[in-house]
């Protein structure tokens, strides 16, 4: 029987799916698009949200639902919705809240794909974004808020700059202006960071990263804290009837689950960025070992970061677990048990040295992915963030000589030996 007081490691294994007598111990894959009922009334009640259940996998599926319940439990939210990718989680979050003429305040130091979504794609549908520097002050941030600002967006650990935000400060500014704070918690995961406890209202994930952990399944997730009051004029989509859904008024009719129900009933219905049952099954397997893997990722990364700091060919190292790092105090406050397994560092030889060094690693692999069991490297300026301008690269904390190193769970001595032999070749 599920117990909300269980520790997070237990929730990773036990939450979401509880087999009854004689049922499979392992979460089954319900590989079906549709579900059979005995009466039209039952299906009508499902469509009207009078009953819980499944009728079409675009909106809900038993395998996906179990994983959503698990992730909601891990983050301490009232509900969650899995999506096809992390990018679709970001997109559906924005479109659930706002429309043409609205404005986002976002950290500049975020994943390059999210920056592109905010600054290139969303303006085409009338949604504007202002990017703020990583070390923005509370006064500067407050001055950036406009009457049409509908959300503040940050990452718990910025990809790849590894900036740690002051969650409480961002939450203060957001709530003073009656707008939600949205946090991408992909790199830290709920094992190492609990954004809802520090004032966040919504959390998104690229579950493709540490949650899946094996580079096996794309996915994303949105988690609703249930704490934000959507019943105000800033958010007409929540306080006026949705004529496309029987005149439902989400803020009135759905209580603390107003956001996550609107996201599913309206946005997922119309945009169809659903998670597949197979990918949800793979994600669930990854979640069961998440605490164990995060502990190893973090301990390995800290050892590698310290080793890199002592290497004469390294110009700089960014890792919030290092005492020398400017974000170390915030990391200790918000993530005392560790941050993540990703390190950013620069080579004194510049971009040319980066290419030669990456071509020389053997255990590590050149991949555009991060946060799985295997150690991987990439050059963000010419790979993941190549679509950004030089100014946007600078704002995002991406330097031309910078390498992003995703430290895996292999033996740390073997990881360091591989990096060392690559350094010998530059």
C-alpha positions as CSV (number, residue, x, y, z in Angstrom):
1,X,0.0,0.0,0.0
2,X,1.5,3.3,-1.1
3,X,2.7,5.5,1.8
4,X,3.3,9.2,1.0
5,X,5.8,9.3,3.8
6,X,8.2,6.9,2.2
7,X,11.6,8.2,1.4
8,X,12.3,9.0,-2.2
9,X,14.4,5.9,-2.9
10,X,11.4,3.8,-1.8
11,X,9.0,5.9,-4.0
12,X,11.3,5.3,-7.0
13,X,10.6,1.6,-6.7
14,X,7.1,1.4,-5.2
15,X,5.1,4.4,-6.2
16,X,2.7,4.6,-9.2
17,X,1.9,0.9,-9.7
18,X,0.4,-1.4,-7.1
19,X,-0.4,-4.9,-8.4
20,X,-3.5,-6.6,-7.0
21,X,-3.7,-10.3,-6.2
22,X,-2.5,-12.4,-9.1
23,X,-1.5,-9.4,-11.3
24,X,2.0,-8.9,-12.8
25,X,4.6,-7.7,-10.3
26,X,6.3,-5.6,-13.1
27,X,4.4,-2.7,-14.6
28,X,2.7,-4.1,-17.8
29,X,3.0,-2.4,-21.2
30,X,-0.5,-1.6,-22.2
31,X,0.3,-1.4,-25.9
32,X,-3.2,-0.4,-27.0
33,X,-4.6,2.8,-28.6
34,X,-8.1,2.3,-27.2
35,X,-10.1,0.6,-24.4
36,X,-13.4,-1.2,-24.4
37,X,-16.5,-0.3,-22.3
38,X,-19.9,-1.9,-21.8
39,X,-22.0,1.3,-22.2
40,X,-21.9,4.6,-24.0
41,X,-22.6,6.3,-20.6
42,X,-19.4,5.1,-19.2
43,X,-17.4,6.6,-22.1
44,X,-19.4,9.8,-21.9
45,X,-18.5,10.1,-18.2
46,X,-14.8,9.6,-19.0
47,X,-14.9,12.4,-21.6
48,X,-16.7,14.7,-19.1
49,X,-14.0,13.9,-16.4
50,X,-16.8,12.6,-14.1
51,X,-14.9,9.3,-13.8
52,X,-11.2,8.3,-14.0
53,X,-10.2,5.8,-16.6
54,X,-8.8,5.3,-20.0
55,X,-10.4,5.6,-23.4
56,X,-7.7,6.7,-25.9
57,X,-3.9,6.6,-25.4
58,X,-3.4,10.1,-26.7
59,X,-4.9,11.3,-23.4
60,X,-4.2,8.5,-21.0
61,X,-2.9,5.0,-20.8
62,X,-2.4,2.7,-17.8
63,X,1.4,2.3,-18.3
64,X,1.9,6.0,-18.8
65,X,-0.4,6.8,-16.0
66,X,1.5,4.7,-13.5
67,X,4.7,6.5,-14.4
68,X,3.0,9.9,-14.1
69,X,1.8,9.0,-10.6
70,X,5.4,8.0,-9.7
71,X,7.0,11.2,-10.9
72,X,4.3,13.3,-9.2
73,X,5.1,11.4,-6.0
74,X,8.9,12.0,-6.4
75,X,8.5,15.7,-6.9
76,X,5.7,16.2,-4.4
77,X,3.1,17.3,-6.9
78,X,-0.6,16.7,-7.2
79,X,-0.3,15.4,-10.7
80,X,1.9,14.9,-13.7
81,X,1.7,14.4,-17.5
82,X,4.3,12.5,-19.5
83,X,5.1,13.8,-23.0
84,X,7.0,12.6,-26.0
85,X,10.1,14.6,-25.2
86,X,11.5,17.3,-22.9
87,X,10.9,19.9,-25.6
88,X,7.2,18.9,-25.8
89,X,7.0,19.3,-22.0
90,X,8.3,22.8,-22.3
91,X,6.0,23.7,-25.2
92,X,2.8,22.3,-23.6
93,X,3.6,24.1,-20.4
94,X,3.9,27.4,-22.2
95,X,0.8,27.0,-24.3
96,X,-1.3,25.8,-21.3
97,X,-0.6,29.1,-19.6
98,X,-0.4,31.7,-22.4
99,X,-1.2,32.8,-25.9
100,X,-0.5,35.5,-28.4
101,X,0.5,38.8,-26.8
102,X,2.0,37.2,-23.7
103,X,5.5,37.4,-22.3
104,X,8.0,35.0,-20.7
105,X,10.9,35.9,-18.5
106,X,13.6,33.2,-18.9
107,X,17.1,32.6,-17.7
108,X,19.6,32.9,-20.6
109,X,21.6,30.0,-19.2
110,X,19.3,27.2,-20.2
111,X,19.4,24.3,-22.8
112,X,19.9,25.7,-26.3
113,X,16.8,23.9,-27.6
114,X,14.6,25.7,-25.1
115,X,16.3,29.0,-25.9
116,X,15.4,28.4,-29.6
117,X,11.8,27.6,-28.7
118,X,11.5,30.7,-26.7
119,X,13.3,33.2,-29.0
120,X,12.6,31.8,-32.5
121,X,9.5,29.6,-32.6
122,X,7.2,31.1,-30.0
123,X,7.5,34.7,-31.4
124,X,5.9,33.3,-34.6
125,X,2.7,32.7,-32.6
126,X,2.9,36.0,-30.7
127,X,4.7,34.9,-27.5
128,X,7.7,37.0,-26.6
129,X,10.6,36.1,-24.3
130,X,13.1,38.3,-22.4
131,X,16.3,36.5,-21.4
132,X,18.1,37.5,-18.2
133,X,21.7,37.0,-17.2
134,X,22.6,34.2,-14.8
135,X,23.5,36.5,-11.9
136,X,20.5,38.9,-12.3
137,X,19.6,40.7,-9.1
138,X,16.2,40.7,-7.5
139,X,15.7,44.3,-8.3
140,X,16.7,43.8,-11.9
141,X,14.4,40.9,-12.3
142,X,11.5,42.7,-10.8
143,X,12.0,45.6,-13.2
144,X,11.8,43.2,-16.2
145,X,8.3,42.0,-15.3
146,X,5.6,43.4,-17.6
147,X,1.8,43.4,-17.3
148,X,1.7,40.6,-19.9
149,X,4.4,38.5,-18.3
150,X,2.9,35.1,-17.5
151,X,5.8,33.0,-16.2
152,X,9.4,33.0,-15.0
153,X,11.4,30.1,-16.3
154,X,14.7,28.7,-14.9
155,X,16.7,25.4,-14.8
156,X,17.7,23.9,-11.5
157,X,21.1,23.3,-12.9
158,X,21.7,25.1,-16.2
159,X,22.6,23.0,-19.3
160,X,25.6,23.4,-20.0
161,X,26.6,26.4,-17.9
162,X,25.8,24.6,-14.6
163,X,24.4,27.8,-13.1
164,X,22.5,27.2,-9.8
165,X,19.6,29.7,-9.3
166,X,18.4,31.2,-6.1
167,X,15.0,29.5,-6.1
168,X,13.6,31.6,-3.3
169,X,14.4,34.9,-4.9
170,X,12.8,33.9,-8.2
171,X,9.8,32.6,-6.4
172,X,9.4,35.9,-4.5
173,X,9.4,37.9,-7.7
174,X,7.1,35.5,-9.5
175,X,4.5,35.4,-6.7
176,X,4.6,39.2,-6.0
177,X,3.4,39.5,-9.6
178,X,0.9,36.6,-9.4
179,X,2.7,34.5,-12.0
180,X,4.1,30.9,-11.8
181,X,7.7,29.9,-11.4
182,X,8.5,27.1,-13.8
183,X,11.7,25.0,-13.2
184,X,13.3,22.5,-15.5
185,X,14.7,20.0,-13.0
186,X,16.2,17.7,-15.5
187,X,19.9,17.7,-14.4
188,X,19.3,17.7,-10.6
189,X,16.3,15.3,-10.6
190,X,14.0,15.1,-7.6
191,X,16.7,13.0,-5.9
192,X,19.0,16.0,-5.5
193,X,16.7,19.0,-5.8
194,X,13.1,19.7,-4.6
195,X,12.0,22.9,-6.4
196,X,8.4,22.8,-5.0
197,X,9.8,23.1,-1.5
198,X,11.5,26.3,-2.5
199,X,8.6,28.0,-4.2
200,X,8.4,26.6,-7.7
201,X,4.9,26.1,-9.1
202,X,5.5,23.8,-12.1
203,X,8.4,21.5,-12.9
204,X,9.3,20.0,-16.2
205,X,11.8,17.3,-17.1
206,X,13.5,15.8,-20.1
207,X,13.1,12.3,-18.8
208,X,15.4,11.3,-21.6
209,X,18.2,12.2,-19.3
210,X,18.9,10.9,-15.8
211,X,15.3,9.6,-15.2
212,X,15.5,7.1,-18.0
213,X,19.3,7.0,-17.5
214,X,20.2,4.5,-20.2
215,X,19.8,6.6,-23.4
216,X,17.0,4.2,-24.4
217,X,13.8,6.3,-24.5
218,X,12.9,9.9,-25.3
219,X,10.4,11.5,-23.0
220,X,9.4,14.5,-21.0
221,X,7.1,15.3,-18.1
222,X,5.2,18.2,-16.5
223,X,4.5,18.2,-12.8
224,X,1.9,20.4,-11.1
225,X,2.5,21.5,-7.5
226,X,-1.2,22.3,-7.1
227,X,-0.2,25.4,-5.1
228,X,-0.6,28.2,-7.7
229,X,-3.8,30.1,-7.7
230,X,-4.9,30.3,-11.4
231,X,-8.1,32.1,-10.5
232,X,-7.1,35.6,-11.6
233,X,-7.6,37.8,-14.7
234,X,-4.0,37.2,-15.9
235,X,-5.0,33.7,-17.0
236,X,-8.3,33.9,-18.8
237,X,-7.9,30.3,-20.1
238,X,-8.4,29.2,-16.5
239,X,-11.3,31.4,-15.4
240,X,-13.5,31.5,-18.5
241,X,-15.4,28.5,-19.9
242,X,-13.5,26.3,-22.3
243,X,-16.2,25.9,-25.0
244,X,-14.1,23.1,-26.6
245,X,-14.5,21.1,-23.4
246,X,-18.1,21.3,-22.4
247,X,-17.7,24.9,-21.0
248,X,-15.3,23.7,-18.2
249,X,-13.9,26.4,-16.1
250,X,-10.6,24.9,-15.0
251,X,-9.8,27.1,-12.0
252,X,-13.3,26.5,-10.6
253,X,-14.0,22.9,-11.6
254,X,-10.6,21.3,-11.2
255,X,-9.4,22.7,-7.9
256,X,-5.7,22.2,-7.2
257,X,-5.3,20.1,-10.4
258,X,-6.5,22.9,-12.7
259,X,-3.2,23.3,-14.6
260,X,-2.5,19.6,-15.2
261,X,-6.1,18.8,-16.2
262,X,-6.1,21.8,-18.7
263,X,-2.7,20.6,-20.0
264,X,-4.1,17.2,-20.7
265,X,-7.7,17.9,-21.7
266,X,-6.8,20.8,-24.0
267,X,-3.2,20.9,-25.0
268,X,-2.4,17.2,-25.2
269,X,-5.8,16.6,-26.9
270,X,-4.9,19.2,-29.6
271,X,-1.2,18.8,-30.0
272,X,-0.8,15.0,-29.5
273,X,2.7,15.0,-28.0
274,X,2.0,11.9,-26.0
275,X,4.4,9.5,-24.4
276,X,4.3,6.0,-25.8
277,X,3.5,3.1,-23.5
278,X,6.8,1.4,-24.4
279,X,8.9,4.5,-23.6
280,X,6.9,4.9,-20.3
281,X,7.8,1.3,-19.4
282,X,11.5,1.9,-20.1
283,X,11.3,5.2,-18.1
284,X,9.8,3.3,-15.1
285,X,12.7,0.9,-15.2
286,X,15.1,3.8,-15.1
287,X,13.3,5.5,-12.2
288,X,13.7,2.5,-10.0
289,X,17.5,2.9,-9.9
290,X,17.6,6.7,-10.1
291,X,18.9,7.3,-6.5
292,X,21.6,4.7,-6.9
293,X,22.8,6.1,-10.2
294,X,22.6,9.8,-9.1
295,X,24.8,9.0,-6.1
296,X,27.4,7.4,-8.4
297,X,27.2,10.1,-11.1
298,X,27.8,12.8,-8.5
299,X,30.6,11.1,-6.7
300,X,32.4,10.3,-10.0
301,X,31.8,13.8,-11.3
302,X,33.2,15.4,-8.2
303,X,36.4,13.3,-8.4
304,X,36.8,14.1,-12.1
305,X,36.2,17.8,-11.5
306,X,38.9,17.9,-8.9
307,X,41.3,16.1,-11.2
308,X,40.6,18.5,-14.0
309,X,41.2,21.5,-11.7
310,X,44.8,20.2,-11.2
311,X,45.5,19.7,-15.0
312,X,47.8,22.3,-16.5
313,X,46.1,22.1,-19.9
314,X,42.7,23.0,-18.5
315,X,41.8,26.7,-18.4
316,X,38.8,26.5,-16.2
317,X,36.3,24.0,-14.6
318,X,32.7,24.6,-13.8
319,X,31.1,22.2,-11.4
320,X,28.9,23.4,-8.5
321,X,30.2,20.6,-6.2
322,X,33.6,22.2,-6.2
323,X,34.2,24.5,-3.2
324,X,36.0,26.9,-5.6
325,X,32.8,27.3,-7.7
326,X,30.8,30.5,-7.4
327,X,27.6,28.5,-7.2
328,X,28.8,26.2,-4.4
329,X,26.9,28.1,-1.6
330,X,23.6,27.8,-3.5
331,X,24.4,24.2,-4.4
332,X,24.9,23.5,-0.7
333,X,21.6,25.2,0.2
334,X,19.4,23.7,-2.5
335,X,21.2,20.5,-3.3
336,X,23.2,19.4,-0.3
337,X,23.3,15.7,-1.4
338,X,24.9,16.4,-4.7
339,X,24.2,18.2,-8.0
340,X,24.6,16.1,-11.2
341,X,27.2,14.2,-13.2
342,X,27.8,17.0,-15.8
343,X,31.0,19.1,-15.8
344,X,31.9,22.0,-18.1
345,X,35.6,22.8,-18.6
346,X,37.7,24.7,-21.0
347,X,41.0,23.9,-22.7
348,X,43.8,26.4,-23.0
349,X,44.3,25.5,-26.6
350,X,40.8,26.7,-27.6
351,X,38.4,25.2,-30.1
352,X,41.1,23.4,-32.0
353,X,42.4,21.7,-28.9
354,X,38.8,20.7,-28.0
355,X,38.3,18.9,-31.3
356,X,41.6,17.0,-31.0
357,X,41.0,16.1,-27.4
358,X,37.5,14.8,-28.1
359,X,38.7,12.8,-31.1
360,X,41.3,11.1,-28.7
361,X,39.0,9.8,-26.0
362,X,38.2,6.1,-26.1
363,X,36.1,5.0,-23.1
364,X,34.1,8.3,-23.3
365,X,32.1,8.8,-26.5
366,X,31.3,11.9,-28.5
367,X,27.5,12.2,-28.2
368,X,25.0,15.0,-28.2
369,X,23.3,13.3,-25.2
370,X,24.0,13.6,-21.6
371,X,23.1,12.0,-18.3
372,X,23.1,8.3,-19.0
373,X,25.2,5.5,-17.5
374,X,28.0,6.0,-20.1
375,X,30.6,8.8,-20.0
376,X,30.1,11.2,-23.0
377,X,31.6,14.4,-24.2
378,X,30.5,17.2,-26.6
379,X,31.4,20.7,-27.7
380,X,28.3,22.8,-27.1
381,X,29.3,25.8,-29.2
382,X,29.5,23.7,-32.3
383,X,26.9,21.0,-31.4
384,X,23.9,21.5,-29.1
385,X,24.0,25.3,-29.1
386,X,25.2,25.9,-32.7
387,X,21.9,27.6,-33.6
388,X,22.6,30.4,-31.1
389,X,24.3,33.7,-32.0
390,X,27.7,34.6,-30.4
391,X,25.8,36.9,-28.0
392,X,23.3,34.2,-27.1
393,X,26.2,31.8,-26.5
394,X,27.8,34.2,-24.2
395,X,24.5,34.8,-22.3
396,X,24.0,31.0,-22.0
397,X,27.5,30.6,-20.5
398,X,28.7,28.7,-23.6
399,X,32.4,29.4,-24.4
400,X,34.1,28.4,-27.7
401,X,36.8,26.5,-25.7
402,X,34.2,24.7,-23.5
403,X,33.6,21.0,-23.3
404,X,30.6,19.4,-21.7
405,X,31.5,16.2,-20.0
406,X,28.8,13.9,-18.8
407,X,30.4,11.6,-16.3
408,X,28.9,8.1,-16.3
409,X,28.8,5.4,-13.6
410,X,31.9,3.5,-14.8
411,X,34.8,3.1,-12.4
412,X,36.1,6.6,-11.8
413,X,39.8,5.4,-12.2
414,X,39.0,4.2,-15.7
415,X,37.2,7.4,-16.6
416,X,40.2,9.5,-15.4
417,X,42.7,7.3,-17.2
418,X,40.8,7.8,-20.5
419,X,40.7,11.5,-20.1
420,X,44.4,11.6,-19.2
421,X,45.5,9.7,-22.3
422,X,43.5,12.2,-24.4
423,X,45.3,15.1,-22.8
424,X,48.6,13.5,-23.6
425,X,47.7,13.9,-27.3
426,X,47.1,17.7,-27.3
